[in-house]
Amino acid sequence: MADGNNPDFLSVNTLKGDKVVNRAGEDIGKIEELMIDLQDGRVGYAVLSFGGFLGMSDKFFAIPWQALQLRVHEHAFLLDIPKETLENAEGFDKGNWPLTTREGLSGTYTYYGCQPYWQSGVAGQTGRVSGKVEPERESRMESTAASEGPEFLSASTIKGDKIISSTGEDIGKIDELMIDLENGRVAYAAVSHGGYLGVGSKLFAIPWQALQLKMHEHAFVLDISKETLDKEEGFDKDNWPLTRERLSRTYTNYGYEPYWQIVAAEQPEVSTGKIKQAGVSAGVIRKTETKRTEVVETDEEIRVRQERERLEGLRGTQEEKLSQLEKQQMEKEKQAKAERERLAQLERERIEAERQAEAERERLAQLESELQEARRQEETERVTRLENELKEVQTQEEIRRDRLVQLERECTEARKQAEVEREELAQLESERTEVERRADVERERLAQLERERTEVERRVEAAGKKIPDFLSANTIKTDRVVNTAGEDLGRIDELMIDLDNGRVAYAVLSFGGFMGMSDKLFAIPWNFLTYREHEHAFTLDIPRDVLESAEGFDKNTWPLTREELSDTYTYYGYQPYWQRELAERAGTPGGTESEMMTRAERKRREQLKTAEEIMAQQDKERIEKQEATETDKEKKERLERERVVAERREHKYQ
């Protein structure tokens, strides 16, 4: 039994937006619009949106109502076709709705395997029988079909159209269309009527048979007197008629027979091809059906059916003759039709805009006239009510302005956030560019080192491929250091010379940092390093984690005394060479220890002075040569520090 949870009718607004699925459970799309047949008030077809991205559909399809099965409690329709069938169907876009006549819609019904409901004696594939149409309604249908306007209009276009009486008196407007879920008919149009300035108006269920469209006026003529409508009970927006039982009394009050009762009266006794009474021959059945048809059909219906059959025969003979011409003119007709429909749509929009503007002007003029009349007649209560209505309108306008201001502030904030994000993106791009630039500099530096290594190898090869006993400090600097596991531990940044005996006190190893910019230096005893010939590398026989745990120093706090260096030798398991030499000298004859140290020290100082001056001069020339082509700011600063150190060495003994 139908009730609020299982209604017979649902509004167009409720059905629009419902999703459409197939038997496999695949999501096909959603209902965008319902197109109403203006002749008999049926849903000619439902407009299905399919495809697109993020809900923005790029293709529309016309689906016969008979092909859809509503699932009320799921807010969904079942369309029992594969998804590929819909993808291969001929659709249309939002700006070009081509299906405006029954003839144009026939091919769509055939594609989906449905019988067009308007064909004689057939209500569709579902087996529903169409209701009998009154003579005056049929006449009105024929006049509508003969007009130049479309045979179908969308429910959204119909909603909002005004309702006038046969004398031209304004009765109200169409607020909603209610669809019979069983057969797709417009059960009734919900018309707002009464009240004052739209306040306090009631809704009335008007049978579709009582409405006649005036296309170019965007209005329907109601074949019911205004007095009859005023006597009707009506309903509010929270208590819509949703069952046939409740709607039956409304049809009767307006003098119309409910269409579902007409269908029930015309329903044949033969169901699904099976005969209810056994033992009856097919000939008797045919005679019985013939008599029933003769009883049901009136002379007017027989005449209409015969005329329709005659026209169908003529159309069949003419279709073959017109096929060639249609093929040649099809493209032009499509373009002309699209242009006509676009112009018609623009005209309808213009007329609708003018109608709304005129209605608004009339409403305001009427309000002002009534307000002046109320003031003139000193009707205090009426004046107060009208003033309250004006204040309410002003309040709503103020609320809309506040909302607009708020939206503008939100837009401003969004633009600011977008600007901040662009600045952050620009900063990240700048940092990325800087990293790439540093990488290019580092690659150039490595290339320079590779050229120097190649030059040294060439010199060694020229010298008879003998391993030299001596190498310049400048050659050893930047050589890489690896452990026995092959892990890269860093590079030699500098060699520190003991001023007393000219020995290499320690090698300065750079370890860690980013792209060659070391952030930690380590003092490595020279005896702890093993030279790898022809590789420009030294082996340091310690694990990487031992070096990471060692106490390093930065570029401004180098170990400059034997006391500071003693702990470093001890950490790597070596006895400082100066302690070992003192122990060896204690047992050596040939003069006192102080005399031997004095002579040796003078000799070493003279040799060291000459060697350091030569090395300082070489470093200075190398740095000046690099400065001529240097562009990186940080590297220039490092070279400047190296140049100062070289000058200090050069003038150390002056």
Secondary structure, DSSP 8 states (H G I E B T S, - for coil): ---SSS-SEEEHHHHTT-EEE-TT--EEEEEEEEEEETTT-BEEEEEEEE--BTTB--EEEEE-GGGEEEEGGGTEEEE-S-HHHHHHS--B-TT-----SHHHHHHHHHHTT---TTSTT---TT--------HHHHHHHHHHHHSSS-SEEEHHHHTT-EEE-TT--EEEEEEEEEEETTT-BEEEEEEEE-SBTTBT-EEEEE-GGGEEEEGGGTEEEESS-HHHHHHS--B-TT----SHHHHHHHHHHTT---HHHHHHHH--S-BTTB-SSTT--HHHHHHHHHHHHHHHS-HHHHHHHHHHHHHHHHHHHHHHHHHHHHHHHHHHHHHHHHHHHHHHHHHHHHHHHHHHHHHHHHHHHHHHHHHHHHHHTT-HHHHHHHHHHHHHHHHHHHHHHHHHHHHHHHHHHHHHHHHHHHHHHHHHHHHHHHHHHHHHHHHHHHHHHHHHHHHHHHHHHHTTS---S---HHHHTT-EEE-TT--EEEEEEEEEE-TTT--EEEEEEEE--BTTB--EEEEE-GGGEEEETTTTEEEE-S-HHHHHHS--B-TT----SHHHHHHHHHHTT---HHHHHHHHHTT--SS-HHHHHHHHHHHHHHHHHHHHHHHHHHHHHHHHHHHHH---HHHHHHHHHHHHHHHHHHTTT-
